[in-house]
Amino acid sequence: MISAPVIREPITGGSGQISGSFTVEGANDLAVLLRAGALPARLDVIEERSVGPGLGKDSIDAGRLASLIGALAVVIFMVLAYGVFGVIANVALIANVTMIFGVLTTIQATLTLPGIAGIVLTIGMAVDANVLIYERIREEVRAGRSPIGAIDAGFSRAMGTILDANVTTLIVALILFFIGTGPVKGFAVTLMIGIFTTVFSAVTISRFLISLWIKRKRVTKLPI
Amino acid sequence: MKLLKIVPEKTNIRFMQWRKVSFTAAILMAIASFVLFFTVGLNFGIDFKGGTLIELKTTDGPANLSQIRSDLNGLGLGEVQVQEFGEPDEVLIRIENQGDDEASQQDVLSKVQGVLAENVEFRRTEIVGPRVSGELAWVGSLAVASSLIMILFYIWFRFEWQFALGAIVTTFNDILLTVALFCILQLDFTLSSIAAVLTIIGYSLNDTVVVYDRIRENLRRYKKMTLVDLLDRSINETLSRTTMTSLTTLLALFSLAIFGGEVIRSFVLAMIFGVVIGTFSSIFLAAPFLILTNLRTNVFDKEEDEAEKGKKTSA
């Protein structure tokens, strides 16, 4: 036996996909062997992609560093712009990213570079849900509502917008998932997971923390 | 602590009075994009053209590009591009498609390994045969087209046809401009670029939908206001959110562009561009487009009347 790679999907449409850990040379050898092998059908290798361990590690490291710095920048910016509410948005954001990685680990998704880009984009957009809610709360405060009234109205009014905005993004992600292959599919998976965790964390975690904080501090004027 | 407010609390910018300028600019840029696409053209990567891509790292100091180039040209593989990739000891090699035969495509790599065996680490190889590349191009165009159509229907269902049309025209404009960017900078157009274009679609729509949502709400609330005033009001009310979200997304993207490495740079660059034009187009194109469609300010009254009637009959 030369290699025990994984054939990802059944070979139905006349073409199939093999993936596994090879060296760059090994992958090419396998391609040559497949062509020369004693299989009942003629095999053509129509596409071959391999990434060496050095580059794989370098680019994952770079992706990780970039994600960390990006997340940190967003976190600081949110505190500067929304104060206590920004801190709450950040707690929701951290929970959100943890959930994304949890789901990705559970479904054993391969984390590709576009996948990491998908997560970073989600970080940027995850705060959007919170921004929508907070801006709405600011408007309600300006309109003269009490703190609790403003928060209630802010959440319920922003909800419709958040849903519409995320459903349109979800449509794009779904199409990417069904049509795309390889890296594009990886990107679609992270984007989709990100949309669900974003909506969930914005409406449950943020709301819970804000109401907890309001009860504790008995605020009479919202610092927003 | 004094909170950072990038957009002042109350703004009253008359965005609609610039609509003639913004429409003209949008049309001119769209025409320019078409011209660019058909004259300069996209720099298709191997995903859509077929061919071989090899990334390697020399282990004995900076790579000698001209040596590598002449070694490879000796193999008679047709057009060979050799370029530095990020670091002086990292090299990216592109070799053109070897005709219609899948097998000769595969031989390229072993031939290259034959001449460049010494002091070289092969870090990445991608070989795309002529058949797959055609398929990938088809699938990519299909993805973009079908997502536009699906979204058209979703917005039509949630809003009114005028909004659906406005969202699609705006998004299409954003796609055109992104394609123009790829033409001008001659960035490699690969499968990841399709992912970038689709993400831009998602982001641009996200922005447009938020503005439209507010317009719909205001149409229901201010029945007597003229459409121009109402659109201005809606954009001003959502301006703070639009700016904040674009800024946070850009913060994340710039960090990817600076620290994320060479492989995703063109992908991220396209997205940064898309976020910026997506933000502008939702303000200067999506909203004023509604004026062109003769949107009546009582467009949402009918369903409310029906809802009221429904209440009465059920009560």
Interface residues (C-beta under 8 A of the other chain):
Chain A: S15 V24 E25 A27 N28 A31 V32 R35 D44 V45 I46 E47 E48 R49 S50 V51 G52 G54 L55 D58 S59 A62 G63 L65 A66 S67 I69 G70 A71 A73 V74 F77 M78 L80 A81 Y82 G83 L113 P114 I116 A117 V120 L121 I123 G124 M125 V127 D128 V131 L132 E135 R138 E139 R142 G160 T161 D164 A165 N166 V167 T168 T169 I171 V172 A173 I175 L176 I179 G180 T181 G182 P183 V184 F187 A188 L191 P223 I224
Chain B: M1 L3 L4 K5 I6 E9 E55 K57 E102 A103 Q106 L109 S110 Q113 E121 F122 R123 R124 T125 E126 I127 V128 G129 R131 V132 L136 V139 L142 A143 S146 S147 M150 I151 Y154 I155 R158 L191 S192 I194 A195 L198 T199 I201 G202 Y203 L205 N206 V209 V210 D213 R214 E237 T238 S240 R241 M244 T245 L247 T248 T249 L250 L251 A252 L253 F254 S255 L256 I258 F259 G260 G261 V263 I264 F267 V268 M271
